[in-house]
Amino acid sequence: MQRLKTTKGVVGVSKTGSNTPFSFNTRIGTYFYKGERMPKNANHDADDELREVLKLNVVEGRWFDKRDAASTRAPIVINMALKNAAFPNEKAVGQLFTDEKAEKEWQVVGVVDYRAKDDFAETIPVSFRRRVLEYDTAQKSTHGAAVFLVRVQPGSGAVLEQQLIKEITTVAKGWSVTVNSLEQNRALTLKIALIPLIVLGLVCGFLVLSVALGLFGVLWLSISKRRGEIGIRRAMGATAGTIGSQMVGEILVVTTLGLLPGLLVAAQFPLVGALDVPAGVYLMAIGLSAALIYGLTVFCALYPSLLAAGIHPG
């Protein structure tokens, strides 16, 4: 740690766990507050330097420091998502979390504004547990691969990366060292999140187009078979606008009859909490889907309805 801190171009160094921001590693835990189970949260190892390295914004309380070494309770820092879930109407600092059997206690010393996942993921509850370098030395435990977060000066490139590798391998003989940036990790997680969405979007677009062409053909055929009926209505005084509105209205009624059973089935998912998705997301998706179906139906019915409105008696 000292060698890395004294390397030219390095601003700060922090030792942490493998579940760094934008990584594919997650360590999930659960706290209890006054006997009630709190939402699952991502646990992160943190030392006293992590806040400065990641430039975390402390919105309540403080970050870890040497005062916590003498604490009788394990200190933790939580993010706003966990604070809002556990203490929505009260201050978080000073509150105590326990395990299920109330044998262990964690005292909240601060709240930070922090999100650990990519831009498309919601902000999940997170807790930081103080873990200083001396702990690893005393316990003689690697606790998984050693991970260092290093803040460097702007503009530092591959030369500094090679220097960091050299410094580490000089001190820690036999270590295998890799260096990558959080920006690279973020770009990778965005790609992994976007690729399925793009593929799914293309498949859905093709299916919607197929449905639209099929619906357009059915409406065209229906009007062709009803030319006599439409001609009689025109002869009895029906206007072009009335005929067109009738065609669109009929397809909307049929669409509603087909949509209702699907909505009844879809409404069961938020009621049973399927897939651990918030009810608001389900309701928004159901509403957007229904709007898309109605919009597609009206769009496909417009031209056939204009054809129907143009039929004259005779």
Secondary structure, 3 states (H helix, E strand, C coil): CHHHHCCCCEEEEEEECCCCCCCCCCCEECCEECCEECCCEEEEEECCCHHHHHCCEEEEECCCCHHHHHCCCEEEEEEHHHHHHHCCCCCCCCCEEECCCCCCEEEEEEEEECCCCCCCCCCCCEEEEECCHHHHHHHCCCCCCCEEEEEECCCCCHHHHHHHHHHHHHHCCCCCCCCCCHHHHHHHHHHHHHHHHHHHHHHHHHHHHHHHHHHHHHHHHHHHHCHHHHHHHHHCCCCHHHHHHHHHHHHHHHHHHHHHHHHHHHCHHHHHCHHHCCHHHHHHHHHHHHHHHHHHHHHHHHHHHHHHHCCCCC
